[in-house]
Amino acid sequence: MFTLLSGLYNLYVAPPVFRILMIGFERSGKTALLECMKAKVAFDQTHLTDSRSMGRARRTTASLRLLD
């Protein structure tokens, strides 16, 4: 029963989640694009690791997750 209610909530009420994976060669500007997007959109969380960077922005209408 919970699964049915959860599925209906996600289908009709919850904002959509957009996940974007940026793939490309080294030094092709993936991180630069992500940093430009971070400057224009107020990201909730940003993480930098050794080899990749991540960002997540939430709004009432949608959620955006980026992985470089």
C-alpha positions in Angstrom: 0.0 0.0 0.0 2.8 2.4 0.8 4.5 1.7 -2.5 1.3 2.6 -4.3 0.9 5.9 -2.4 4.6 6.7 -2.9 4.4 6.0 -6.6 1.3 8.2 -6.9 3.0 11.0 -5.0 6.1 10.8 -7.2 4.0 10.7 -10.3 1.7 13.6 -9.6 3.1 15.8 -6.8 6.8 15.5 -6.5 8.9 17.8 -8.7 10.8 16.1 -11.5 14.5 15.3 -11.0 16.9 15.9 -13.9 20.2 14.2 -13.7 22.9 15.3 -16.1 26.2 13.4 -16.6 28.8 15.4 -18.5 31.2 13.1 -20.4 34.2 14.3 -22.5 37.9 14.4 -23.0 40.3 15.9 -20.5 40.5 19.7 -20.6 37.4 20.0 -22.7 35.6 22.4 -20.4 33.2 20.2 -18.4 34.2 21.6 -15.1 34.2 25.1 -16.5 30.6 24.7 -17.7 29.6 23.3 -14.3 31.2 26.3 -12.5 29.4 28.7 -14.9 26.1 27.0 -14.0 26.9 27.2 -10.3 27.4 30.9 -10.7 24.0 31.4 -12.4 22.0 28.9 -10.4 22.1 28.8 -6.6 23.2 25.2 -5.9 22.2 23.6 -2.6 25.2 21.4 -2.4 28.5 21.2 -4.4 31.1 18.6 -3.9 34.6 18.5 -5.2 36.6 15.2 -5.2 39.9 14.2 -6.7 38.6 13.5 -10.2 35.1 14.9 -10.4 32.8 17.6 -9.2 29.1 17.4 -8.4 26.3 20.0 -8.0 22.7 19.8 -6.9 20.0 22.5 -7.1 16.5 22.2 -5.8 13.5 24.4 -6.7 9.8 24.0 -6.1 9.3 23.0 -9.7 12.3 20.8 -10.4 15.5 19.4 -9.0 18.8 19.4 -11.0 21.8 17.1 -10.3 25.1 17.5 -12.3 28.0 15.2 -12.3 31.3 16.0 -14.0 
